[in-house]
Amino acid sequence: MKTLKRGATRQEVFAAIDSEREYQTKLKRNKVKRQTQMEHLAIIRRICRDLEDAWYDTAGQPPLDYMRKIAGVAVRCMEEHGAPHRQLDI
């Protein structure tokens, strides 16, 4: 059985997302206006296309930078439009 490489703790993941949000906040284009939820979705879709291209070009191992970027955009959307909690009715 192949052992999977260790990923990251939730704390490490959230720290990476937080660093991405700090970076995004400093980008000049993000200071222009509040974006709609659909604009955030369009940005996420663009990053997903870039990720697919990287996946194709790197024999199936695209950098995890793309996942951090997607998470950062999703967080920004919730910062601007609200962050409803998941109901745990399991």
N, C-alpha and C positions, 0 to 999 in steps of 0.2 A: 504494500500500500504506500502510495506517495504521500509524504508529509507536506502540507501546505505551508508556505512561508508565513510567518506571523504578520498580521496586518498592523493595526494601530488601536490603541484604546479609544474609547469614546471621548475622553478628555483631549487626547492628541488630535483627533478628528475635528472637534469643535475649535481647538486652537488654530488649526490650519484654515478652517472656514473663517474664523475671526481675522486672521492675517489677510485673507483674500478680501474681506469686506473693507479692511483698512486701506488696502491697495486700491480697490474700486472707488472708494470715497475720494481718494486723492486724484483720480482721473478727471481731467477737465471736462470731458464730455458728459460725465455723470452729474455735473453741477448745473447743467442747463435747465432741466425741468424734472418734475415728478413724472415718472413713466406709468402708463396704465398696466394693468395685469397682463393684457395681451401683448404689450410691448416687451415686458419681461419674458413672456413665453417665446416670443420671436427671437429674443437674444439667446435663450436657452436652446432653441432649435438650431440656431446658427452654430453655437458651440458644439452641439451634438453632431452636426455635419462635419465640422472641423475634426472632432474626435473620430468619426468614422473614416475620414481621409487618413488620419494619423494611424489608425488601426490597420488600414490597408497597406500603408507605406512601411510599417514597422513589424510586419509578420505577426500581427495579433497582440502586440504589447504596447498600446499607446500610453503615453505618460499619464499618471493620475492627476496631473495639473488640470486636465479638462474636468474631472469630477469636482475638484475644488472650485473651479470657476462656476460650474453649474450650481453647486450648493450656494456659493456666494450670491449669485443672481437671485436664486430662490429666497434666500434670507433677505436680500434687499427688497424684494417684492413684499414680503411679509412685514418688513419694517415700515413700508409705505402704506400698506393696505390692511394690515391686521394679521394676527397669528392665532387662528383658532386652534384650540387644543383637540387632540384625538380623544374621542370617547372610548373608554376601555371597557366596553360591554362584552367581554369575551367569556 
